[in-house]
């Protein structure tokens, strides 16, 4: 998997790096770090980097190993876990990962099918946050919800017809579910929620971008002022 840009490179766990490709005119900027961490690298023409990636690569392209998803059991001791119900936009996913890292949310659960995965765009948009937030992939969201409930979690689904999120008395262990960009939370997932919460709307548009909704609710639920 190829990713690029200085911010992404600076935040990547070096154990995840296969090889680094550097603009030969910018070797002084990167070579000391690469040698210090004993990373494999090639010096190439800028046009080679541009062919490998977007042109705004800032002179560096990194070949990393495919993302390793974590197991559901790894989140059982968390106080807040985020679940994404078939989110499709990698930009939304990357932004949500970044918000989770900033807010101290350590795990995100996604379904195996019909969902965005951790790809080049997600890693780029997360600007390194993917190194600090673990993504869990499950075969069935409803089964995962049942297992989380059995481990003491209370499940909150985000939907426009729910209770104002500021009026809810949240449990100590919480799962927040954000739905698909267009369809919202699926019926089967909604039916498995303990409570449906919403963000009050005062404008003429009745919905927010998924990553914006996630950010508001994560900080609201955690009580971060």
C-alpha positions as CSV (number, residue, x, y, z in Angstrom):
1,X,0.0,0.0,0.0
2,X,1.4,3.4,-1.0
3,X,0.9,6.5,1.1
4,X,2.6,9.9,0.8
5,X,3.4,13.3,2.3
6,X,5.6,14.5,5.2
7,X,2.9,14.4,7.9
8,X,1.9,10.8,7.1
9,X,5.6,9.7,7.0
10,X,6.4,11.4,10.3
11,X,3.5,9.6,12.1
12,X,3.8,6.1,10.6
13,X,5.1,3.3,12.8
14,X,8.5,2.5,11.3
15,X,7.8,-1.2,11.7
16,X,5.0,-0.9,9.2
17,X,7.2,0.5,6.4
18,X,8.5,-1.7,3.6
19,X,10.4,0.9,1.6
20,X,10.6,4.7,1.1
21,X,10.9,6.6,-2.1
22,X,12.5,10.0,-1.9
23,X,12.8,12.8,-4.4
24,X,16.6,12.8,-5.1
25,X,16.6,16.6,-4.8
26,X,15.3,16.4,-1.2
27,X,17.5,13.6,0.2
28,X,19.0,15.8,2.9
29,X,15.6,16.3,4.4
30,X,14.9,12.6,4.9
31,X,18.0,10.5,4.7
32,X,19.3,11.0,8.3
33,X,16.0,9.7,9.7
34,X,15.8,6.8,7.3
35,X,19.4,5.7,8.2
36,X,18.7,6.2,11.9
37,X,15.8,3.8,11.7
38,X,17.4,1.5,9.2
39,X,14.7,1.9,6.6
40,X,15.1,0.8,3.0
41,X,14.9,3.7,0.5
42,X,15.4,4.7,-3.1
43,X,16.3,8.1,-4.5
44,X,14.2,8.8,-7.6
45,X,13.2,11.6,-9.9
46,X,10.1,13.7,-8.9
47,X,8.2,12.4,-12.0
48,X,8.6,8.9,-10.7
49,X,7.0,9.9,-7.4
50,X,4.2,11.8,-9.2
51,X,3.5,8.6,-11.2
52,X,3.3,6.6,-8.0
53,X,1.0,9.0,-6.1
54,X,-0.7,12.4,-6.2
55,X,1.5,15.3,-7.3
56,X,1.3,16.9,-3.8
57,X,3.4,14.1,-2.4
58,X,6.0,16.6,-0.9
59,X,8.8,14.5,-2.2
60,X,8.2,11.3,-0.4
61,X,6.2,8.1,-1.0
62,X,6.1,5.3,1.5
63,X,5.3,1.6,0.8
64,X,3.7,0.2,3.9
65,X,2.3,-3.2,4.8
66,X,-1.5,-3.7,4.5
67,X,-3.4,-2.7,7.6
68,X,-3.8,-5.3,10.3
69,X,-7.3,-5.2,11.8
70,X,-7.7,-5.9,15.5
71,X,-10.1,-8.4,17.3
72,X,-13.3,-7.3,19.0
73,X,-12.0,-8.4,22.4
74,X,-9.4,-5.7,22.3
75,X,-12.0,-3.0,23.1
76,X,-13.8,-4.7,26.0
77,X,-12.1,-2.5,28.6
78,X,-12.7,0.9,26.9
79,X,-15.2,3.4,28.1
80,X,-16.3,4.6,24.6
81,X,-16.1,2.6,21.4
82,X,-17.2,3.9,18.0
83,X,-19.0,1.7,15.5
84,X,-19.6,2.7,11.9
85,X,-22.6,1.2,10.2
86,X,-21.4,0.7,6.5
87,X,-19.7,4.0,6.1
88,X,-18.5,4.4,2.5
89,X,-16.5,7.6,2.1
90,X,-12.8,7.2,2.9
91,X,-12.5,10.9,3.6
92,X,-15.2,10.6,6.3
93,X,-13.5,7.6,7.7
94,X,-10.1,9.3,7.8
95,X,-11.5,12.4,9.5
96,X,-13.4,10.2,12.0
97,X,-10.1,8.4,12.9
98,X,-8.4,11.7,13.4
99,X,-11.2,12.9,15.7
100,X,-11.1,9.7,17.7
101,X,-7.4,10.0,18.3
102,X,-7.8,13.6,19.5
103,X,-10.7,12.7,21.8
104,X,-9.0,9.6,23.2
105,X,-11.2,7.0,21.6
106,X,-9.0,3.9,21.0
107,X,-11.2,1.6,18.9
108,X,-13.4,1.8,15.8
109,X,-15.5,-1.1,14.7
110,X,-16.5,-1.6,11.0
111,X,-18.3,-4.4,9.1
112,X,-16.4,-6.6,6.7
113,X,-18.8,-6.1,3.8
114,X,-20.2,-3.0,2.1
115,X,-17.9,-0.7,4.1
116,X,-14.9,1.5,3.5
117,X,-11.7,-0.1,4.7
118,X,-8.4,1.3,5.8
119,X,-6.8,2.4,2.5
120,X,-4.4,5.0,1.1
121,X,-7.0,7.8,1.3
122,X,-8.1,6.9,4.8
123,X,-4.5,6.9,6.0
124,X,-3.7,10.2,4.2
125,X,-6.8,12.0,5.6
126,X,-6.2,10.7,9.2
127,X,-2.8,12.5,9.0
128,X,-1.1,9.8,11.1
129,X,-3.9,9.2,13.6
130,X,-4.4,5.7,12.2
131,X,-1.2,4.8,14.1
132,X,-2.9,5.4,17.4
133,X,-6.5,4.2,16.8
134,X,-7.2,0.5,16.3
135,X,-9.8,-0.5,13.7
136,X,-11.7,-3.7,14.4
137,X,-13.4,-5.5,11.5
138,X,-16.3,-7.8,12.2
139,X,-18.4,-10.1,10.1
140,X,-21.7,-9.0,11.6
141,X,-22.4,-5.8,13.5
142,X,-25.4,-7.2,15.3
143,X,-23.4,-10.1,16.7
144,X,-20.7,-7.6,17.7
145,X,-23.3,-5.5,19.5
146,X,-24.5,-8.5,21.4
147,X,-21.0,-9.4,22.5
148,X,-20.4,-5.8,23.6
149,X,-23.6,-5.7,25.6
150,X,-22.6,-9.0,27.3
151,X,-19.4,-7.2,28.3
152,X,-21.2,-4.3,30.0
153,X,-21.6,-1.8,27.1
154,X,-24.7,0.4,26.6
155,X,-25.3,1.1,22.9
156,X,-26.3,4.5,21.5
157,X,-27.3,4.9,17.9
158,X,-27.2,8.3,16.2
159,X,-30.3,9.2,14.2
160,X,-32.2,12.4,13.5
161,X,-35.4,11.1,15.3
162,X,-33.6,10.3,18.5
163,X,-33.4,12.0,21.9
164,X,-31.2,15.2,22.2
165,X,-27.8,13.9,23.0
166,X,-27.3,16.6,25.6
167,X,-30.2,15.2,27.6
168,X,-29.0,11.7,27.9
169,X,-27.4,10.2,31.1
170,X,-24.7,8.0,29.6
171,X,-23.5,4.7,30.9
172,X,-19.9,4.1,32.0
173,X,-19.2,1.9,29.1
174,X,-20.6,3.1,25.8
175,X,-20.8,2.2,22.1
176,X,-21.7,5.1,19.7
177,X,-23.0,4.0,16.3
178,X,-22.7,6.3,13.3
179,X,-24.7,5.3,10.2
180,X,-24.1,5.3,6.5
181,X,-23.8,8.7,4.8
182,X,-27.0,8.4,2.9
183,X,-29.1,5.8,4.6
184,X,-28.1,6.3,8.3
185,X,-28.2,3.4,10.7
186,X,-29.8,0.2,9.3
187,X,-33.0,-1.1,10.8
188,X,-31.4,-4.2,12.2
189,X,-28.6,-2.2,13.9
190,X,-31.1,0.4,15.2
191,X,-33.3,-2.3,16.7
192,X,-30.2,-3.5,18.7
193,X,-29.5,-0.1,20.2
194,X,-30.4,0.6,23.8
195,X,-31.1,4.3,23.0
196,X,-31.3,6.5,19.9
197,X,-29.7,9.9,20.2
198,X,-29.7,13.0,17.9
199,X,-28.0,16.3,17.4
200,X,-30.6,19.2,17.5
201,X,-30.9,21.0,14.1
202,X,-32.0,24.6,13.8
203,X,-31.3,25.2,10.1
204,X,-33.3,24.1,7.0
205,X,-31.0,21.1,6.3
206,X,-31.8,18.2,8.6
207,X,-28.5,16.2,8.5
208,X,-24.8,16.7,9.1
209,X,-21.8,15.1,7.4
210,X,-21.0,11.7,9.1
211,X,-17.6,12.8,10.3
212,X,-19.0,16.1,11.7
213,X,-21.8,14.2,13.5
214,X,-19.3,11.7,14.9
215,X,-17.1,14.6,16.2
216,X,-20.0,16.4,17.9
217,X,-21.3,13.2,19.6
218,X,-17.9,11.8,20.6
219,X,-17.0,15.0,22.4
220,X,-20.5,15.5,23.8
221,X,-20.6,11.9,25.2
222,X,-17.1,12.2,26.7
223,X,-18.0,15.5,28.3
224,X,-15.0,17.2,26.8
225,X,-15.6,21.0,27.0
